[in-house]
């Protein structure tokens, strides 16, 4: 492995944030290796936006700590300079043109590549002399992405950046994102409900459920450890040979179907057949299971 593969772009230790008496995020411990494109998934209210706002230094933790490349994004200007952020609904100064926003960015950031921003917007056909409030939703998302990339960040955080876009605009946005990542090697943490987009783009998964990390790890490893198992009806699926944990179970009179975390490619019992799962299968199974099991977190 390269030295970069061992480096953590984002690391949290027992991180927590509360609003009033409730915890929006609690005991959140995770490690995102540098160079990954990570999907951040979970139901509404799971703490995804809170995690991103803590990671970019917009919020102060009430418990634990967060580090970006080893630095505190709230107290370390160098750590903050490594972060690009596209917030939910891509908020921009609507009366400013993209040209004006790029000029302003150069005055506000220690590291700024105006040419990169101009080239990216030209490449996707976004007019830069019109007020951004007059642009389409897809064009505004492209402006927000270009501004974030102009910082030349080592870590790019995106909070539902394409949620309000039509399918074509979303496809163009994701294409621009993947092109930029391929060129720069930027680590990405992308929050989204659009599982099909995440499955195509992401190689790492962080799943939040009721303010906790429920599952985390490289996608290939997680998919290799999970299988859909089909076999004879049983009321004790956790006792099926080779099953480490049952995530979801369904039954008919004669048959049981499990999505399970396994010890290998499948069960040792020949009465059971094993089938590979997709990222969507995995995410939906864990979300449907709720937060009743001990979190399963891998490096």
Buried (B, 14 or more C-beta within 10 A) or exposed (E): EEEEEEBBBBBBBEBBBBEEEEBBBBBBBBBBBBBBBBBBBBEEEBBBBBBBBBBBBBBEBBBBEBBBBEBBBBEBEEBBBBBBBBBBBBEBEEEBBBBBBBEEBEEEBEEBBEEBBBEBBEEBEBBBEEBBEEBEBBBBBBBBBBBBBBBBBBBBBBBBBBBBBEEEBBBBBBEBBBEBBEEBEBBBBBBBBBBEBBBEBBEBBBBBBBBBBBBBBBBEEBBBBBBBBBBEEBEEBEEBEBBEBBBBBEEEEEEBBBBBBBEEEBBEEEEBEBEEBEBEBBBBBBBEBEBEBEBBBEE
